[in-house]
Amino acid sequence: MELHLEDAKLMKSIIDPMIPVGEDLYIEISKDGFRANCKGIANAWSTDAVLRKSLFSKIEVEGTETYYLKLKDFAEFMKTVQNDDKLVISENKDKGALELILSSDQTKMTKKISIRLQTIPDSMKIFDTLAIRKKHTENPKMLTSSSDIQTELFSQAIKAAELGGQEVSLINKPKGLKFEAKETNKSAEAFISYDSEYVDNVVFENKKTGCEAIYKLEYLRHISRIGRVGDTLSLWMLNQGPLILLYSFQENAKSEQVGYIGFAIAPRVKSDG
């Protein structure tokens, strides 16, 4: 197996958000491209990232190859990426390792790491963001709402909520989405109206009662830092399910999605206190 990515920053952009999630990284490589999954303790937070084949200058693989390794090793190496770096990933079967090479045409510098592969657990199941979206689109009873929110608006709401505590209640109503955080001696909130020009494609199924769920701000804070001005974060709130967020980080000239990173965040149990 060997694949070549001309812009190594794309790989860094999907690996960086996984760092707070868990310890292990699951990778699938096929003719369709590259997929990476990472899950936190008790699946409280799952991350799914995809780079499609059009982004690679070379993909040499038979069928689908799967790999399981330490996320920290992969992520620390990707932190060394410079602006013009190219990335080559290959398997060294003799060493039982995945090898990563970064190279720069400008500086003529080459960096390499060999990461030992681990046995894939029998319990490993792929988290597929788009499959989850399709499932809930076909069964509206499971969907409370979905919307596309510009990333800077989502980021501002999270920053405001952080002033009130470590956990945030997302309160979803037909008019918009409220972010509310409070502790004993303080509280803070933010409201994103669904009438805003920065919000699009709003679908609201549960018009009578809406829904409310509590999430750790440390998770949402990390997601809010992804993306550039003008980018969009798609958000699905599910009935008795996780909060799903999808960031399409790269589009080509035809406005086709050529890569994304998705998150599933389990709600916290709301205590009586």
Residue pairs with C-beta under 8 A, 6 or more apart in sequence:
1 29
1 60
1 61
1 62
1 65
1 89
1 90
1 91
2 58
2 59
2 60
2 61
2 88
2 89
2 90
2 91
3 29
3 34
3 56
3 58
3 59
3 60
3 61
3 88
3 89
3 90
4 56
4 57
4 58
4 59
4 86
4 87
4 88
5 11
5 34
5 51
5 55
5 56
5 57
5 86
5 87
5 88
5 89
6 55
6 56
6 57
6 86
7 55
7 86
8 78
8 81
8 85
8 86
8 87
8 102
9 81
9 83
9 85
10 51
10 55
10 249
10 250
10 259
11 34
11 51
11 78
11 81
11 87
12 78
12 79
12 81
13 226
13 249
13 261
14 36
14 49
14 50
14 51
14 249
14 259
14 261
15 25
15 36
15 49
15 71
15 74
15 75
15 78
16 75
16 78
16 79
17 47
17 49
17 222
17 223
17 226
17 261
17 263
18 25
18 36
18 38
18 47
18 49
18 71
18 75
19 71
19 72
19 75
20 45
20 218
20 219
20 222
21 38
21 39
21 40
21 45
21 46
21 47
21 71
22 38
22 39
22 40
22 41
22 45
22 71
23 70
23 71
23 72
24 38
24 39
24 68
24 69
24 70
24 71
24 118
25 36
25 37
25 38
25 68
25 69
25 70
25 71
25 74
26 36
26 37
26 38
26 66
26 67
26 68
26 120
26 124
26 126
27 34
27 35
27 36
27 37
27 66
27 67
27 68
27 69
27 98
28 34
28 35
28 36
28 64
28 65
28 66
28 126
29 35
29 59
29 61
29 64
29 65
29 66
29 67
29 89
30 59
30 61
30 63
30 64
30 65
31 53
31 59
31 61
32 52
32 53
33 50
33 51
33 52
33 53
33 54
33 55
33 56
33 59
34 50
34 51
34 56
35 48
35 49
35 50
35 51
35 126
36 47
36 48
36 49
37 46
37 47
37 48
37 49
37 126
37 127
38 46
38 47
38 71
39 45
39 46
39 47
39 127
40 46
42 266
43 266
44 265
44 266
45 219
45 263
45 264
45 265
45 266
46 127
46 242
46 263
46 264
47 127
47 261
47 262
47 263
48 126
48 127
48 128
48 129
48 261
48 262
48 263
48 264
49 259
49 260
49 261
49 262
50 259
50 260
50 261
51 258
51 259
52 257
52 258
52 259
53 59
54 252
54 258
55 250
55 258
55 259
65 91
66 120
67 91
67 98
67 117
68 117
68 118
68 119
68 120
68 121
68 124
69 98
69 115
69 116
69 117
69 118
70 115
70 118
73 113
73 115
74 100
74 115
77 100
77 102
77 111
77 113
77 115
80 102
80 111
81 87
81 102
82 102
82 104
82 107
84 104
84 105
84 106
85 102
85 103
85 104
86 102
86 103
86 104
86 105
87 100
87 101
87 102
88 100
88 101
88 103
89 98
89 99
89 100
89 101
90 98
90 99
90 101
91 97
91 98
91 99
92 98
92 99
92 114
95 114
95 116
96 116
96 117
97 114
97 115
97 116
97 117
98 114
98 115
98 117
99 112
99 113
99 114
99 115
100 112
100 113
100 115
101 110
101 111
101 112
102 110
102 111
102 112
103 109
103 110
103 111
104 110
127 262
127 264
129 244
129 246
129 260
129 262
129 263
129 264
130 246
130 260
130 262
132 236
132 244
132 264
133 236
133 244
133 246
135 142
136 142
136 143
136 236
136 238
136 241
137 143
140 205
141 205
141 239
142 238
142 239
142 240
142 241
143 203
143 205
143 236
143 237
143 238
143 239
144 172
144 204
144 205
144 206
144 210
144 211
144 237
144 238
144 239
145 172
145 177
145 202
145 203
145 204
145 205
145 206
145 210
145 211
145 236
145 237
146 201
146 202
146 203
146 234
146 235
146 236
146 237
147 177
147 194
147 199
147 200
147 201
147 202
147 203
147 234
147 235
148 199
148 200
148 201
148 232
148 233
148 234
148 235
149 177
149 192
149 198
149 199
149 232
149 233
149 234
149 235
150 198
150 199
150 230
150 231
150 232
150 233
151 224
151 226
151 227
151 228
151 229
151 231
151 232
151 233
151 247
152 198
152 229
152 230
153 192
153 196
153 198
153 199
154 192
154 224
154 233
154 235
155 224
155 225
156 190
157 177
157 179
157 190
157 191
157 192
158 168
158 179
158 190
158 217
158 220
158 221
158 224
159 224
160 179
160 188
160 189
160 190
161 168
161 179
161 180
161 181
161 188
161 189
161 190
161 217
162 181
162 188
162 217
162 221
163 181
163 186
163 188
164 180
164 181
164 182
164 183
164 186
164 187
164 188
164 189
165 181
165 182
165 183
165 186
165 187
165 188
165 217
166 181
166 183
166 216
166 217
166 218
167 181
167 214
167 215
167 216
167 217
167 268
168 179
168 180
168 181
168 214
168 215
168 217
168 220
169 178
169 179
169 180
169 181
169 212
169 213
169 214
170 177
170 178
170 179
170 212
170 213
170 214
170 215
170 237
170 243
171 177
171 178
171 179
171 180
171 210
171 211
171 212
172 178
172 204
172 210
172 211
172 212
172 237
173 210
174 194
174 204
174 207
174 210
175 193
175 194
175 195
176 191
176 192
176 193
176 194
176 195
176 196
177 191
177 192
177 194
177 235
178 189
178 190
178 191
178 192
179 189
179 190
179 191
179 192
180 187
180 188
180 189
181 187
181 188
181 189
181 217
182 188
192 199
193 199
194 202
194 204
200 232
201 234
206 239
211 237
211 239
213 237
213 243
213 267
213 268
214 267
214 268
214 269
214 270
215 243
215 265
215 267
215 268
216 265
216 268
219 263
219 265
220 265
223 233
223 245
223 247
223 263
226 233
226 247
226 249
226 261
227 233
227 247
227 249
231 247
231 248
231 249
232 247
232 248
233 245
233 246
233 247
234 245
234 246
234 247
234 248
235 243
235 244
235 245
235 246
236 243
236 244
236 245
236 246
237 243
238 244
242 264
242 265
242 266
242 267
243 263
243 264
243 265
243 267
244 262
244 263
244 264
245 262
245 263
245 265
246 260
246 261
246 262
246 263
247 260
247 261
247 262
248 257
248 259
248 260
249 259
249 260
249 261
250 257
250 258
250 259
251 257
251 258
252 258
